[in-house]
Amino acid sequence: MPEPRPFRPRLFLFRMLAGLFVAEFALMFYSIWHCAMVAREMSEATPVDACPKVGQRAQELFTLSITTVLSLLTDTNKLP
């Protein structure tokens, strides 16, 4: 059986960053879709009227997760 390859933290973190982008996109799509359904039921003009803070919450979540991964990426430069 061949030896396993060594763990590569930078590659792992880049993949984690890509996974975060995909997860954030899926979460945003579902949130806006759900707000559109609520707005339709309430006869509101736009999904923003039905869910006014959805954009702010998504921005905070996106900023926090991206900042965390990027800070971990900068720390991997110090690894041997």
Secondary structure as UniProt FT lines:
FT   HELIX           9..42
FT   HELIX           47..50
FT   TURN            52..53
FT   HELIX           54..75
FT   HELIX           76..78
//
